[in-house]
Amino acid sequence: MKSRLKRVLLLLTMSVLFVGAPVFAQADTTMTDAHIANIRANCPTALATLEQIHANDAPEYINRNQTYFSISDKLMARLNSRLTLNRYDATELVKTASDYNTELAEFRTLYQTYDNAMTAALRIDCANEPVSFYDAVGGARTARQNVRDSADQLVTLINQYKQEVQTFETQHFSNQAGVEKS
């Protein structure tokens, strides 16, 4: 029975890893004494797991943030600037780039919220405050899912921008290539 409770708490904390999984609203339930005892008994393991997740998330965020920024600054902004300078109508590209930059700012804000929530959860003494710890981990899980959703939206906007570039190329340059070959 003790190992079963241990596995349940470990699964609870490990579920934070699977940010791609859907988030479901949970019914307002009161924690049982067994559940509280389980959290207390597995406190060191839960904290170690959460600390590892938190430590792994920081470099992942830094790398993604740098990549997303480079896409905006070195690709989108420069292409839009050149097209505009050459008097092409790049309205759709500029709009998508603007939406992308707005989402990038949101991504950064959401990560900061997640980082703060995870730090707060890790500061709670789960042996003495198991209910608060449980609630804090749930809040961190939700905040992490929000970061994932924002990252997914950034990828969607990147793909949208790519499609718009291909459409722009077809509309403006496919005929010129044929003329130059003649």
The 8 nearest C-alpha neighbors of each residue, nearest first, counted from 0:
[[1, 3, 2, 4, 5, 6, 37, 7],
 [0, 2, 4, 3, 5, 37, 6, 40],
 [3, 1, 5, 4, 0, 6, 7, 37],
 [2, 4, 0, 6, 5, 1, 7, 8],
 [5, 3, 7, 1, 6, 2, 37, 0],
 [4, 6, 2, 3, 8, 7, 41, 9],
 [5, 7, 9, 3, 4, 8, 10, 2],
 [8, 6, 4, 10, 9, 5, 11, 3],
 [9, 7, 11, 10, 5, 6, 12, 4],
 [8, 10, 6, 12, 11, 7, 13, 5],
 [11, 9, 13, 7, 8, 12, 14, 6],
 [12, 10, 8, 14, 9, 13, 7, 15],
 [11, 13, 9, 14, 10, 15, 45, 8],
 [12, 14, 10, 15, 16, 11, 9, 48],
 [15, 13, 16, 11, 17, 12, 10, 18],
 [14, 16, 13, 140, 17, 12, 18, 11],
 [17, 15, 14, 13, 18, 52, 12, 19],
 [16, 18, 19, 14, 15, 20, 13, 144],
 [17, 19, 144, 20, 16, 15, 147, 143],
 [20, 18, 17, 21, 147, 144, 148, 16],
 [21, 19, 18, 17, 22, 144, 14, 16],
 [22, 20, 23, 19, 18, 144, 17, 24],
 [21, 23, 20, 24, 141, 144, 18, 19],
 [24, 22, 25, 21, 20, 26, 141, 144],
 [25, 23, 26, 22, 27, 21, 141, 137],
 [26, 24, 23, 27, 28, 22, 137, 29],
 [25, 27, 28, 24, 29, 23, 30, 22],
 [26, 28, 25, 29, 24, 30, 134, 23],
 [29, 27, 26, 30, 25, 31, 34, 24],
 [28, 30, 31, 27, 26, 32, 34, 130],
 [31, 29, 34, 28, 32, 35, 130, 33],
 [30, 32, 34, 33, 29, 35, 36, 28],
 [31, 33, 35, 34, 36, 30, 37, 29],
 [34, 32, 36, 31, 35, 37, 30, 4],
 [33, 35, 37, 31, 32, 36, 30, 38],
 [34, 36, 32, 38, 37, 33, 129, 39],
 [37, 35, 33, 39, 34, 38, 32, 40],
 [38, 36, 34, 40, 35, 39, 4, 33],
 [39, 37, 35, 41, 36, 40, 42, 129],
 [38, 40, 126, 36, 42, 37, 41, 125],
 [39, 41, 37, 38, 42, 36, 126, 5],
 [42, 40, 38, 44, 39, 43, 5, 45],
 [41, 43, 45, 39, 44, 125, 40, 38],
 [44, 42, 46, 45, 41, 47, 40, 125],
 [45, 43, 47, 41, 46, 42, 48, 9],
 [44, 46, 42, 48, 47, 43, 41, 49],
 [45, 47, 49, 43, 48, 44, 50, 42],
 [48, 46, 50, 44, 45, 49, 43, 51],
 [47, 49, 45, 51, 46, 50, 44, 52],
 [48, 50, 52, 46, 51, 47, 53, 45],
 [51, 49, 53, 47, 48, 52, 46, 54],
 [52, 50, 54, 48, 49, 53, 55, 47],
 [53, 51, 49, 55, 50, 54, 56, 48],
 [52, 54, 50, 56, 51, 55, 49, 57],
 [53, 55, 51, 52, 56, 57, 50, 58],
 [56, 54, 52, 53, 57, 51, 58, 59],
 [55, 57, 59, 53, 54, 58, 60, 52],
 [56, 58, 60, 59, 55, 54, 61, 53],
 [59, 57, 61, 60, 56, 62, 55, 54],
 [58, 60, 56, 62, 57, 61, 63, 55],
 [59, 61, 63, 57, 58, 62, 64, 56],
 [62, 60, 58, 64, 59, 63, 65, 57],
 [63, 61, 65, 59, 64, 60, 58, 66],
 [64, 62, 66, 60, 65, 61, 67, 59],
 [63, 65, 61, 67, 66, 62, 60, 68],
 [66, 64, 68, 62, 63, 67, 69, 61],
 [67, 65, 63, 69, 68, 64, 62, 70],
 [66, 68, 64, 70, 69, 65, 63, 71],
 [67, 69, 65, 71, 66, 70, 72, 64],
 [70, 68, 72, 66, 73, 71, 67, 65],
 [71, 69, 74, 67, 68, 73, 72, 66],
 [70, 72, 75, 68, 69, 74, 73, 76],
 [73, 71, 69, 76, 70, 74, 68, 75],
 [74, 72, 69, 70, 71, 77, 75, 76],
 [73, 75, 70, 77, 71, 76, 72, 78],
 [74, 76, 71, 78, 77, 79, 72, 96],
 [77, 75, 79, 72, 78, 74, 71, 80],
 [78, 76, 80, 79, 74, 75, 73, 81],
 [77, 79, 81, 75, 80, 76, 74, 82],
 [80, 78, 82, 76, 77, 81, 75, 83],
 [79, 81, 77, 83, 78, 82, 84, 76],
 [82, 80, 84, 78, 83, 79, 85, 77],
 [81, 83, 85, 79, 87, 84, 80, 78],
 [82, 84, 86, 80, 85, 87, 81, 79],
 [85, 83, 81, 86, 82, 80, 87, 79],
 [84, 86, 82, 83, 87, 81, 80, 88],
 [87, 85, 83, 84, 82, 88, 81, 89],
 [88, 86, 82, 83, 85, 89, 84, 81],
 [87, 89, 90, 86, 83, 82, 91, 92],
 [90, 88, 92, 91, 87, 93, 82, 83],
 [89, 91, 93, 92, 88, 94, 95, 79],
 [92, 90, 94, 93, 89, 95, 163, 88],
 [91, 93, 95, 89, 94, 90, 96, 160],
 [92, 94, 96, 90, 91, 95, 97, 89],
 [95, 93, 97, 91, 96, 92, 90, 98],
 [94, 96, 98, 92, 97, 93, 99, 91],
 [97, 95, 99, 93, 94, 98, 92, 100],
 [96, 98, 94, 100, 99, 95, 93, 101],
 [99, 97, 95, 101, 96, 100, 102, 94],
 [98, 100, 96, 102, 97, 101, 156, 95],
 [101, 99, 103, 97, 102, 98, 96, 104],
 [100, 102, 98, 104, 99, 103, 97, 105],
 [103, 101, 105, 99, 104, 100, 106, 98],
 [102, 104, 100, 106, 105, 101, 99, 107],
 [103, 105, 107, 101, 102, 106, 100, 108],
 [104, 106, 102, 108, 103, 107, 109, 101],
 [107, 105, 103, 109, 104, 149, 108, 102],
 [106, 108, 110, 104, 105, 109, 111, 103],
 [109, 107, 105, 111, 110, 106, 112, 104],
 [110, 108, 112, 106, 111, 146, 107, 105],
 [109, 111, 113, 107, 112, 108, 146, 114],
 [110, 112, 114, 108, 109, 113, 115, 107],
 [113, 111, 109, 115, 110, 114, 116, 108],
 [114, 112, 142, 110, 116, 111, 115, 143],
 [113, 115, 111, 117, 116, 112, 110, 118],
 [114, 116, 118, 112, 113, 117, 119, 111],
 [117, 115, 139, 113, 119, 118, 114, 112],
 [116, 118, 120, 114, 139, 119, 115, 113],
 [117, 119, 115, 121, 120, 116, 114, 122],
 [118, 120, 116, 122, 117, 121, 115, 123],
 [121, 119, 135, 117, 122, 118, 123, 136],
 [120, 122, 118, 119, 123, 117, 46, 50],
 [123, 121, 119, 120, 118, 124, 117, 125],
 [124, 122, 120, 121, 125, 132, 119, 128],
 [123, 125, 126, 127, 128, 122, 132, 129],
 [124, 126, 129, 128, 132, 127, 42, 123],
 [125, 127, 39, 124, 128, 129, 42, 38],
 [126, 128, 125, 124, 129, 39, 123, 130],
 [127, 129, 125, 131, 130, 124, 126, 132],
 [130, 128, 125, 132, 131, 38, 126, 35],
 [131, 129, 133, 132, 128, 134, 35, 30],
 [132, 130, 134, 133, 128, 129, 135, 123],
 [131, 133, 129, 135, 130, 125, 134, 123],
 [132, 134, 130, 136, 131, 135, 129, 137],
 [135, 133, 137, 131, 132, 136, 130, 138],
 [136, 134, 120, 138, 132, 137, 133, 131],
 [135, 137, 139, 133, 138, 134, 120, 140],
 [136, 138, 140, 134, 135, 139, 133, 141],
 [137, 139, 135, 141, 136, 140, 142, 134],
 [138, 140, 116, 142, 136, 117, 141, 137],
 [141, 139, 137, 143, 15, 138, 142, 136],
 [140, 142, 144, 138, 143, 139, 137, 145],
 [143, 141, 113, 139, 145, 144, 140, 138],
 [144, 142, 140, 146, 145, 141, 113, 139],
 [143, 145, 147, 141, 18, 146, 142, 148],
 [144, 146, 148, 142, 143, 147, 149, 141],
 [147, 145, 143, 149, 144, 148, 109, 110],
 [146, 148, 144, 150, 145, 149, 151, 143],
 [149, 147, 145, 151, 150, 146, 144, 152],
 [148, 150, 152, 146, 151, 147, 106, 145],
 [151, 149, 153, 147, 152, 148, 146, 154],
 [150, 152, 148, 154, 149, 153, 147, 155],
 [153, 151, 155, 149, 150, 154, 156, 148],
 [154, 152, 150, 156, 155, 151, 157, 149],
 [153, 155, 157, 151, 152, 156, 158, 150],
 [156, 154, 152, 158, 153, 157, 159, 151],
 [155, 157, 159, 153, 158, 154, 99, 160],
 [158, 156, 154, 160, 159, 155, 153, 161],
 [157, 159, 161, 155, 156, 160, 162, 154],
 [158, 160, 156, 162, 157, 161, 155, 163],
 [161, 159, 163, 157, 162, 158, 156, 164],
 [162, 160, 158, 164, 159, 163, 157, 165],
 [161, 163, 165, 159, 160, 164, 166, 158],
 [162, 164, 166, 160, 165, 161, 167, 159],
 [165, 163, 167, 161, 166, 162, 168, 160],
 [164, 166, 168, 162, 163, 167, 169, 161],
 [165, 167, 163, 169, 168, 164, 170, 162],
 [168, 166, 164, 170, 165, 169, 163, 171],
 [167, 169, 165, 172, 171, 166, 170, 164],
 [168, 170, 173, 166, 167, 171, 172, 165],
 [171, 169, 167, 168, 166, 172, 173, 174],
 [172, 170, 168, 169, 167, 173, 174, 175],
 [171, 173, 175, 168, 174, 169, 170, 176],
 [172, 174, 169, 176, 175, 171, 170, 168],
 [175, 173, 177, 176, 172, 178, 171, 170],
 [176, 174, 178, 172, 177, 173, 179, 171],
 [175, 177, 179, 174, 173, 178, 172, 180],
 [176, 178, 174, 180, 175, 179, 181, 173],
 [179, 177, 175, 181, 176, 180, 174, 173],
 [180, 178, 176, 181, 177, 175, 174, 173],
 [179, 181, 177, 178, 176, 175, 174, 173],
 [180, 178, 179, 177, 176, 175, 174, 173]]
